[in-house]
Amino acid sequence: MAERYSGQTGELMRRYLAPLTLLLIVALPAALWAGYRISVAGDFIDTATYYIAGDSLYLEDGNKSVPLAMVDSIARTERTATEQVVYADSVAQFRIELDGIDRGTAELALLLDDTDRIAVYLGQLENANKWTIRIIDAKYDARRNLDRADSLNQEVKLRLNALKVPERELLPLRDARLLHLGTLAMVASDYRRFIKTGDSLYLKYAEEHRRQAAAFKQRYEELSQAIN
């Protein structure tokens, strides 16, 4: 009798309990299974992870994306232990990439500092009407610096635009660096015009753009310290 009862119980569990369990799983809120609930143009998307690159937000493995401008809100939900590990890894990779970008930007700034020194020297020579081999050499050195600076600026911008930002709250950090690079590009352009024309007005433009670049750099450093 006991064996028969046990068999009947097992059959009941297979017939009714298993489907009920599946129904409960399906009925559970999706947020319990995802790290984020994202509102896009009035609809909700639940995802374990996401990242932002360029002007798009990519879901989980990066196969699906939505324009960042269409994202209304991003709400963080409970993460599983696995999702927490994935998130920690993405933040660590983000910091590694950012360190490389910072080194490239620092090299760029040093090139422009040296170009500024050369430009001032050129101005002194030209004001003294000393058209000598020194002017030719100085212009050559300045152009070489600027060619490298332009190339480096483009490289760093490409890395920034490809950077996988793991949280939307970190975007101001990326954007402050982009603004910094933009003003450094204007500084380089000012020096090129000065070297070509000898017009000292371009040195004043460069000075103003360097001041703006310093402000964006300071903002970037403040944001960077806030997340450390």
QUICORZI-V729415 format. One line per field, one symbol per residue. ss: DSSP state (a for helix, b for strand, c for the rest). psi: psi as a letter, one per 40 degrees, with the letter a starting at -180 (. if undefined). burial: # if it has 16 or more other ideal C-beta (glycine too) atoms within 10 Angstrom, else .. Layout:
ss->???
psi->???
burial->???
//
This chain:
ss->caaaaaaaaaaaaaaaaaaaaaaaaaaccaaaaccbbbbbccbbbbbccbbbbccbbbbccccbbbbaaabbbbbbccccaaaaaaaaaaaaaaaaaaaaaaaaaaaaaaaaaaaaaaaaaaaaaaacccccaaaaaaaaaaaaaaaaaaaaaaaaaaaaaaccbccaaaaaaaaaaaaaaaaaaaaaaaaaaaaaacccaaaaaaaaaaaaaaaaaaaaaaaaaaac
psi->ddddddddddddddddddddddddddeihddeeieihhhhfeihhhidiiihhbeihhhbeedhiihddehdihhhahiidddddddddddddddddddddddddddddddddddddddddddddddefggadddddddddddddddddddddddddddddehhhehdeedddddddddddddddddddddddddddehedddddddddddddddddddddddddde.
burial->.................................#####.#....#########...###.....##....#..#..#.#...#..##..#...#..##..#..##..##.##..##.##..#...............#..###.##..##.##..##..#..#.####.#..#####.###.##########.##......##.##..##.##..##.##..##....
//
